[in-house]
Amino acid sequence: MTLRTHTVDFPPPQLAAVRRINAVLNRTPRLRTDPWRVEAGQQLSVWLDAAAGAVTTPRLKKRGVTVEIVHTDGDHPVHLRILHPAGTPRAVVLDIHGGGWVIGSASLNDRLNGYLAHNGYCVVSVDYRLLSERRHVYIDAAIADCLAAAYWTVTNVDRLGAASLFIMGESAGGHLAALTALALRDQGLIDLVRGCVLAYGVFDLSATDSVRAAGPQVLLFNGPTMRADLARLAPDRDEAGLRRADVSPLYADLAGLPPALLMAGELDPLFDDSLLMATRWGRVADVDMIRVPETPHGFLHFGGPAARGASTAILRWLDARLSVDKPNR
C-alpha cells in the first residue's frame, strides 16, 4: 500500500490570486456552531435550495445535465439530488456536502458535481439532517441519513446506469463520507466502491493538534472555539468518547477500505485531520494526498486557481481509478 503526497506549486500569478481570495475571507465573520448560528443555518440552507432551483438547475440543463429528486424509504426519508450526465454514466458518485453540519443542502456542491456530471459521472448528493440544538438533532441523525442514502445508492446502481461507485465528501461531508465507507465495509458492501474522495475533512471530533492550536487569526473559523464547536456535535460525550471510531473515523480500523484521494489547504486549522487520516489510510490502501499551499478550509467554494485545480484533480483521479481493472485493496 502506498501514500503519495503531492504539493501544489502555484505559479506567481495564481499565487497572487489565492492571496487575494484570502484577503477577502480575512474580512468576513468567522464560523461557529453556537445555538443562534445553528438555527440561522437552517434558514440559510432553505435559501440555498431555493437558489439552486431557480439558478443552478437551468444552468446544469444547458450543459446536458438533468436533475432528479428522490427520497429514501424509512421513518426519516432522505432527500437525494441526482445529477445525470447526458449519456450513459461512467460511474456513480455519492456526494456528501459540507457546511459544518450546520448549513448546506444537497445543492451546495452543484458547481463541482455539475462539472463531474458534465464529464460523464452520475452524482447523488445527500440532503442529511443538520445540527439543531432546539430540535435536539445531533451528529447521529446526519450519520443515519448518510447511511440510508448510501444503502439506497448501492441498491439502485443499475437504475442509475453504472456498476461502479465512488464516495465523496468535503469538510463535514468528508467526516460523514469516511463513516459511510466504514459502514458499507462492515455490511460487506464495500466491493462496489472504487474509491473515496475527501476534501479537507474532519476526522477527529476531539480535535487534532492543529485545531487545538488555532488562534483568532485563522481564516473562516473562530479558532479559539473550534474545539468546543466540535464537541457540541456529541454533547453527551467526554473527550475519550469523542475519539471513539463511531464518530471519529481517524481512530477506526481502516482495513478493507478502497483507495482514497485526500486534499487540504495548508492554512486550514483542520489540516492535521487530512494528513493523519492519509497516513493511516495509506497503510491499508493506495492513497493520494494533495497539499494546497496558502489555501484555507473550504477552498473548493471560493473559486480561483485552488478550486479549479482541485476540481480537475478530482476528475482525473476518478478517471484513473476507473482505468484500474480491480480496486487495489
Buried (B, 14 or more C-beta within 10 A) or exposed (E): EEBEBEEBEBEEEBBEBBEEBBEEBEEEEBBBBBEEBBBEBBEBBEEBBEBBEEEBBEEBEEEEBEBEEBEBEEEEEBBBBBBBBEEEBBBBBBBBBBBBBBBBBBBBBBBBBBBBBBEBBBBBBBBBBBBBBEEEBBBEBBBBBBBBBBBBBBEBBEEBBBEBBBBBBBBBBBBBBBBBBBBBBEEEBBBBBBBBBBBBBBBBBBBBEBBEEBEEEBBBBBBEBBBEBBBBBBEEBEEEBBBBEBBBBBBBEBEBBBBBBBBBBBBBBBBBBBBBBBBBBBEBBBBBBBBBBBBBBBBBBBEBBBBEBBBEBBBEBBBEBBEEEEBEB
